[in-house]
């Protein structure tokens, strides 16, 4: 509370040792650029090999299932090369080395990524932080820390490619869940998106507008979104019901979420008013999708018969994926080294583990009443 403990922001991949970290932003050395200083237009030095050449080449990727993308970007300027992988420099095996999948990682404007890293609460929101000794280290972070962790992992992954013609997927990093929704939105004096209008001021509405701004940048700055209609793009929407309030522009894309809410006519289950994405049905219809069911005009679009329901799916089977929350590697060492976990027919002493609120004060039907039923079975 007295500013006696320094807590500088970390930088992705620690700027690869090719730049200076400044509150989450990398000032790269001459010849290098990118969010982690991993891209260069210069040929490699004699002692350095691009990461594509450090291991036997993987099998060629299969033909792209989508129409070939415009080559204007690659033909108009030299193709950047990637820095050597840290895991290969350290002699660490890569589970992705033999995969034919290739992922292009967008270099997004800092308002969606690095500018947000400098704002953090007492408890670190991302997966990494700089300790009092100035060393970068992995930490538990928030429930949504996978947002920064997966981005950082892809930047140093064998799956990454700088050649968009070889990319099967296009990854769009936006730190909307792990940093913008909290603590940045709560600490800001005015909505950062949507101007000074009161409409769109709740934090989930601000997240919708932020994602719309990111989609507009991707759509206008480079040709790859328009070539597929966004179907080969990947977005992380890790907040509890984030896919439910994702703007309609993102619907064709692959959405990564922690909460696979599969319902044809979804309801908003949050008991926190700022996270009620159907709080303003008019905003929902303007930016997300149509409401499900008939409307009552005098009630700002609320359907007849009670609570409003969204008309856009929060989760689509066969397209979207559910990711587990982030855990530091140290969390997995003991369970993965226990041979008994894989033993067939092993009797388990624990049949249910749950961490979180039991939902006693939630709306009826919240979590399909599973939390309340678990409490009734084991805690009554």
N, C-alpha and C positions, 0 to 999 in steps of 0.2 A: 504493500500500500504506500510505501515511502520511496519507491523507485530505487531501492537499494540493491536489487538484483538485476543485472543486465539480462535481457532475453532477446538477442538479435534474431531476425528471421533467417531461416535456412534457404538455400538455393538448390534447385533441382540438380542432382548428381554433383553437387558442390562445384558447379561450373566446369566439371571435368578437369579441373586443374589448369584450365586455359582461360581463366577470367577471374575477376574480383567480384565477390558477392556483396551486394549493397541492398539490404532490406528486401531480399527475395529476388532481386534483379541481378542478372549476370552482365557485368561489363567485360566483354570478351577481348582477348588479346588480338592484335592485328592478324587478319587471315582467317579468323573463326567467327561464327555467328550462330544464332539460334537461342532458344530459351535456356539451354544448358551448355552453349558453346561447343556443340558437337557437329556442326556443319562447316564445311570449308569449300572454297572454289579453287584452292591451291593444290598442286600435286603433293602426294605424301613425301616426307623426308626419307632418306635412305634407311633410317632405323625404324620407320613407321610404315605399317601396312594398313590399308583400309580393312574394316572388319569383315567385308565380304570375302577377303582373301586369306584370313587367318585360320580357317578350317577348310577341309575339303568341301567343295561346293555342294549344297544340298540339291535334291532332285528339282528339276525345273517345275515351276508352279503350273498347275493345270490351266487350261484356257479360261479366260475371264467369262463368267456367265452373263455379264452385262455388255452392252455395246461398247466398242472401243472408245476410249476417251480422247478428247482433243489433245494433240501433241504440241499445240501452239506454245504452251508454257516451256516445255523442254527444248523445243527447237529454236526458240527465240533467245535463249540464254543458256550458258553452260550448266550441266547437271551437277549439283553439289554432291560432295562425297561425305560419308559419315566417319566420325572418329572411331578408332579401335574400341571394341567393347571392353569395359572394365573387367567383366568376368573372364574374358579370354586372356587379358593381360595378366590376370592373377591365376591363370591355369584352372579356372573353375569350369566344370562341364555345364553345358546348356541343354536343358530338356527340349528346347525349341529348335535345336540345330538341324534336325532332319525334317522339320515341317516345311511344306511348300508354301504355306500361307505367308503373305506379305501385307504389311500394314503401313500406310502412310500416316504420319502424325502431323497434324496441322500446327503451324506456328501462329498462334492466335494473338491478337492485340493484348497488351498487358492488362487492360481493364477486366479481362476474363480469367487471368491466371496470376502472373507474377505481382501485379499491383495489389492483389488481395492477400498475398503471403505476409505482408508486413503487419496486417491487422489480425491479432489473435487475442483470445481471452487468457485468463489465468491458466486454464488447462489447454494444452496445445490441441488445436483442431486438426491439423494435418498429421501425417504419419511420421514426420521427422521434425526435429527441432535442434537448435544450437544450445548447448549447455553453457554453464557459467565459465567453462574453460575455453570456450570458442570452438569446441568440436561438435560436428554434426553427428547426430545419433538417431536411431529408430526408436519410436515411442508408441504407446498404445493409441494416442490420439482420440478423436471422437468416433462415434458410431459410423460416421461417413468418411473416415480417413482413407478408405480405398480410392476415393476420388483422386487424391494426389499420389497415392502409392502406385496405382496402376499406370498413371501417366508417366511417373518416373521410371517404372519398370520397362515400359514400352520404349522409352528413349534409349535404353541400353540393351534392347532385346535383339536377338537374331531375326525376329519377325519384321523388324523395322526396315523400311526401304525409303530412300530419297528419290527413287525413280517412280513417278506416279503411273507410268505406263505398266509397271509390274505389280501395282498395288491391287489387291483384292478388296481391301477395306480401307476406309478413311476415318481415322480417329480424331474426334473434335474435343479437346480438353476445355472444360469450363468448370470452374470451382464454385458452382452454385450452391451445393448442399453443405460442403465441409467448411466454407468460409463466408460466403455472401449471406446466406440465411441467418447465420449466427457466427461471429458476433457483429459483422459489419452492418447489417441492416438495423440491428437494434441500437447501434451506436451512432448511426447517421442522423443528422438533424432534418433531413428531407429525403423523399424518395429519389434514388439515383436514376431511375428510369421512368419515363412517362411525364417528364416536366413537373410542374408544380401543381398539377391537378390532384384533387383528393382521390379521384378514382384510380385504382391500381396501386394504392399505397400499402396494403397489407403485404406481409413478407412473401407469401406464396404468389401473390399477384406480381410483385416485383421480380420474383424468380421467373415467372412466365415472360415478362417483358425483357428480362436479361437474356433468356434463351432465344427469344425472337431476334434480339439485336445480334447475337452470335450467329444465328442462322442466316440473317441478312448479310453479314460480313462474308460468311462462307459462300453464299450464293453469288455475291457480286464480285468478290476479289479473285476467285479462281473458277475455272470452268468445270470442275469435276462433279460438283453437286448437280448442275443442270444436265450433265450427261446421263445420269441415272435417276434423276428425280429425288436424290438423297437416299435411295434404297441400299447403297453400299457404304453409308456413313454410320458411325457408331457414336452414341452419346451416353454419358453416365448420368443417370437420374436416381440418385441413391437416397434422397430424403424419403420419409415414410411413404407418402403417396405422390411422390414427384411426377411419375408418368401420368397421373390423373390430371395434373395442371400443366403438362407440357404443351406448348403451342402447337397448333395444327400443322405447322411446317415440318415438325419433327416426326410426325406419325409414320411416314414411310420408312424411317431409319430403324436400325437395330438399337433398342434401348436396353441398357444395363441397369438393373435395379436390385435392391435388397428385398423388395416387397412385391411379390408376384400376385397382385390383386387382380384376379381373373373374374370379371363380372361383366355381363352385357350392358347393364344399366347401373354403373357404380354410384355409390353414395360416398359422401365425405364423412369419415369416421373420427376425425380429430375433435377432441374436447377443448382444444386450444383455438380460440376464435381466429387468431392470426393465420392459422394453418387450414382453415376451412375454405377449400378451393371452390365451393359452391356458395360461399357467403354472398357473392354478387352474381346471380345467374346471368345478368346482362354482360358482365365482364367475361364470364365463361363463354358465352355464345360469340362474343366478338373475337376472342383470341384463341380459344381451345376447340370448341365444337358445339354442335346443337345439344339442347337439352332433350332428355328422353321423356316422352309423354306429353299430354296436353298442357297448355300454359294458362295461367290466370294473369291477364294483363295488369290488373291493379296490384299485383304482388311481385312486380319486377321479374316476371318470367318464371315464378315458382309453379310447378305443376300442381294440378288439382289433386287434393287428397293428401297433402303433407309435404315431407321434405323433398327438395329437388334432387334429381338424379342426372348424372352426366350421360351424354349420348356418345362420347368417344371412349373407346376401350383403354383402360389403364395398362393392360398387359395382353399381348397377343401371343398365344402359343404358336410355336414354329418360327417365330421371328425374334422375340425378345428373350433375354436371359436373366436369371436370378443369380446374383453373386453373393458369396458369403461376406460378412463384414471383415474389415482389415484386422489382422492380428500380426504382431511382430514375429519374425522367424523363430525367436526364442520360445514363443508360445507352443510351437509345433514340435520342438525337438523331442520332448519326453514322449508324447503320444505316438509319434511316428517311429520312435526307436523301440516301442513296446511290441514284441512279437505276438503277444497274446491278443492284441486287438484284431488281428486277422485270423485267429484260430477258429476253425469251424465248430459250431455247436457250443461256443463259449457262453456260459450263463452270466447274465448281467445282473448286478445288484441294484443298478439305478435304471429305472424305466422311463423317467421323465426328468428333464432338467429345464428350468425356465429362469431367466433373469430379467426382471422388469416389473412394471406395475401389473397387478392381477386384474385390473379392469373393473373394480367394484363400483367406481363412479362413472364408468363409460356408458355410452348409449347402448341400449339393448341390441344385441346382434354384433357388437364390436368383436373383431377377431373370430367371427362365427361362434361366439360364446365359448371358445375353447379355454380361454384363461379362467373364466368364471367356473366352468365345469372342473378344471384342474383344481381350483381352490376348494370346490365342494367335495371332491374325492379325497384330497390329501390333507386339507387344512381344517376341515369341519370338526 
